[in-house]
């Protein structure tokens, strides 16, 4: 019979106190950074801790100091490179300020987001940055709870109705209008927009989309059509594109319309790849058979044939600013005025000219 080896026990505060020749209470204060100890005691405790390889109990420290030096980040889909780039910006700022990040994925569902918030509060994080999956006040009691427990909170990408916190997001209204005008000028009258925003009913004009990028993007499309003396067909706005299967179903439905779209706008990187995969499967070429525009600019978009027209936004800088401002709120410092983050159109070869391609 093989005997299990006992687990090695790490050095404790009592071990450090014994090594330093001080009381356990003195060692705890010196290691935890709270209370008053003399410089001599601090030096002896520090030297003893280093000699023993002592690692502080962060939970115990947070209970004594009220700070854990951790920030929670909750996003909809960690596979989406948009969030990956934002997280890099947050992590760079947090590290420089002495904070650690804890990451959670909500899968764009309120239930998962609510559970993630509960777990992060249990871990006594100092603040939370969340990309909320719903902007409706009725869905976000858990975010109000964060404030009720005295933690700092910021929303990223999307705001929440009735939640008095700062939101870091790009402005899309004017660039959405510009992108649509570019397509209209190329002869495309039937322009479809596909988004992962979850909604219980088909889109119709007047449907409240809340303080979201989707609302700005759709309004920009409406404005461009009105300026051109036309109207955006609500059947061309398709939401709930949350998986490869749903993207495929939406693409099938759009192409089966009596008057199908001649141009497609993808709301993010993952939707774009799903649509492009579906078009290739059908033997449809961009831009000869259908024009294509996507939100967010990544290196692969320039490697396509033709390179894709995109709406770019300063995602890394937005992530940095979200972390910087949250840390200011944690430290009860003024973060200064909230900056505006503008998005911009990068025109490449995926729009084409419908008049030329039809001859």
N, C-alpha and C positions, 0 to 999 in steps of 0.2 A: 504494500500500500504506500502510495506517495503522499508524504505530508506536505500540506500547503505552507509555504513560507509566510510568516506574518508580514503584513504591510508595514513598510517603514513609516514611522511617524516623523513629521517635520518638526523643527524646533518651535517651541511655544514662547509666549511672553515670559513665562516663568523661567524657562531656560536662559533667555537673554538676561533677565534680571539677575539670575544666579551668576552668570558669566561676568556681568558688569559690576556685581557687588552692590546692587541697589535693590530697593523694594519693588515688588511687582507693580504697584500703583505708579511709582516713578517711571518704570520701564514702559508701562502702557501709555502714560502721558507723552513720553519722549517719542515713542514709535508712532503714536496716533496724531501727533501734531496739535494737541489740545491741552489746555491747562498750562501751568507754569512749572518749568524745571530749570535748574541752573545750567550754565554752559558746560560745566565739568560733567554733570550727569548726562547731558545730551551727548557729549562726545564719547563717554564710556559706553553708553547704550548703543550708539551708532556703530562703534567699533566692534562691540560684542555681536550685534546683529549681523554685520558683514562677515565676521569670523565663523558664525554658526550657519550662515546661509539662510537667515530668517526671512520669511515672506509674510507681509502683514495680511491680516484678515480684513479684506476690503469691506465686507458686510458689517463687521464690528466697527470698523473705522467710520463708515457712513452713519451708523446709528449714533456715534458719539459726536461727529462733526455736522451731521445733517447733509453732507455732500458725499456723493459716490464718484464724482468725476467721470460719469458716464452719460452718454446721450443716446437715446433710442431713435432709430430711423425706421419708419414703417412705410413701405412702398407697395404698389400694386403687383409688380412683376419684376423680380430681380433678373430675369432673363432679358428684359428689355434694355438694350444698351443706353437708352436715354437715362434711365435710373442709374445705370452703372457709372456713367460719366458724372452725374450729379453727386453720387456717393463718393467718387474720388475727390471732388472739390470739398465736400463736407469733411472727409477723413483728413485731408491735408491741413485744413484749418484747425480741426479738433486736436490733432496730434501736436501742433505747435502750441496750443493753449493748455496742453496737459490733460486732455480728455480722451476717453475711449468711446468707440461707437459699438452699439449693439444693433444688429440688423434683423428685421422681420419682414416676411412677405405676406400680404393680405389676400393675394389671389383675386384682387378687385371685388371682394365680397365683404359686406358690412359685418357679418358674423365673425369671419377670420380677423378682421381689423379690430373688432371689439375685444376679442380674446388676446390679440397681440398687445393691445394697450393695457389690459389687465395684468398680463405677465410682466410687462415693462414697469408698471407701477409697483408690482410686488418686488421687483429687483431694485427698487428705490433709485431709478435713474433720475438725474437732475432735470432733464428736459426731454421733449419728444418733438421730432420733425416728422410729419405724416403727410403723405400724398393721399388725401381722403378719397375713398371710392364712391362716396355720395356727397353731394353738396346740399342735400335736404336737411333742414334743421331737425326733422323728426328722426333721422337716422343716426344722429351724432351725439347722443347723451353721453357716450363714453369719452368724447373729447371735452365736453364740459366738465366731466369728472376729473380730468387731468388738471384743469385750472382750480377746481374745488380743493384738490389735494396740495395746492401750492407749488405745482411743477410748472416750469416754463414750457410753452407750446408754440409751434409755428406750423402752418400748412404750406405745402410745396406743390406747385403746378395748379392746384385747384383750391378755391376758397369754400367756406361753408357758411350758409345763411345763418345769421344771428350769432356767429361765433366771433367774439371780439379779440382776435389775434391777427398778427401780421401774416400775409401770404406772399411768398416769392413765386412769381409767375411771369411769363413773357406776355407781351401785348401782341395780339394776332389780328385784330379787326382790320387794320389798314392793309396788312400784307395778304390776308385772305382775299380781300377785295382785289388787290393787285394781281394775285395769282389767277383768280377767276377771269379778270379782264384780259390777261395774257392768253388764256384759253379761248375766250370769246373772240378775241382779235384774230386768232388762228382759224376761226370758223367753227368752233365747237359750241353748239347750242345746248347739247345734252351732257351736262357735267355732273358726275356722281361723286358723293363724298362718303367714305366708309370710316366709322369710328368704333372703338371698343366700349364706348360709354354704355353702361347698362341702363335700360329703360323698359318699362312694362308694356308700352304700346308703340305702334309704328309712329314715326315722326310726322308731324303736321305743323304747318305754320301757326305760330302762336303758342306752341307747346313750350312750357317753361323748362329751360335747360340749366337754370341756375348760374351762379358765378363761375363758369367753367371755360376752358379754352375752346371746347366744342361749341358753346354758345357764340363766342366771338367768331369762330371760323365759319359757322353757318350764316351768321349775320353778315359777314363780309361777302359771302357768296350772294346772298339776297341783294345787298347793296349794289354789287357789280351788275347783276342782272337788271335791276331797276334802272341803273344809269344807262344801260344799253337798250332800254325800252322793252325788256323781256321779263320773264318771271321764272324763278327757280322752281322746278317741279318737286314737291315734297317727296314723291316716290323715289327720287334719286338720292335722298339722304338716308343712309342705312346705318343703324347703330347696333349694339350688341355683338360686334365682331370680336369675340373674346377667345376664340380658339381657331385652329386650322380648319376644323369642320365647319364652324359657323362662317368663317371667311369664304370658304368654298360655296356654301349655300347662298350667301349673299351675292357672290359673283354670278352664280348660276341664275338667280332670280333677276338680277340687273340685266344680264344679257338676253334673258327671255322676254323682256318687256316688248310691247308692240313697237315702241320707239326707244331702242336701247341707247345707253350713253356712248358717246364717242370719246369721252375723256373720263379718267378716274383720278380721284385725289385720296390718297391713303393718309390716315390720321397719325400713324406712327410707323416705326421701322418694322415691327413684326407683321402688321397688317400689309405693309408694302411687299414684304417677301412672300406672304401668302397669296396676294393678288398676282404678283409676277409669276409665281409657280403655276397658278391656275390659268393664266393667259398662255404660258408656254405649253401647257398640257393640251390646250385647245388649238394650238398652232397660230395664235394671234400675236402679232409683232408690234412692239412699241418703237416709234410712233405711227408706223404705216397703217396699222389696223385700229389702234386705240392710243390716245395720248395719256400720259401718266405724270403725276406730280405727287410728291410725298412730303410730309412734315418730318423734320430733323435731317441733319446732314452728317453722314458717316463716310469714311474713306471708300467703302465698297460702292457707294452710289456713283463715284467717278469712274469706277472700273467697268461699269455696265456698258453694253453697246445697244443704243447710245447712252452716254452718261445721263443720269436722271436730274431733272429739274426739281429742286427742293426748297423748302422753307427752313432756313437755319435759325437757330436760337442759341444764346450763350449759356448752354446747360452747365458747363463746369463752373463758370463764374456765378451762376445762380446757386449752385450747391455750396460754394464757398461763402456766399453772402448769407445763406440760410443758417449755416453753422455759426458764422461770426455773430449774427444778430441774436441767435438763441443763447450763445455763451454770454453775450452782454446782458440779456434778460436774467440769466441764472445769477450773474454777478451783480445784478441790480445796477447796471450801468446803462447810460443812454446809447443806443446803437446809431443814432443820427437818423436823418431822413431816409425813408424807404426809396431805394433807387428804382428807376423804370428800366425794364429789360426789353429792348426792342428786338423783334425778329425781322428777318430780311429774306427776300427772294433771290435764289441763285438759279439763273436761267441756263439750262444746258440743252441737250438735244432731244428730250423725251416728249416735247409738246408737238413739234412738227407743224405742218400747215395742212389743214383738212382739204382746202381747195386744191392744193397741189397733189395730195395723195389720192384724190378722187378721180384724177384724170389718167 
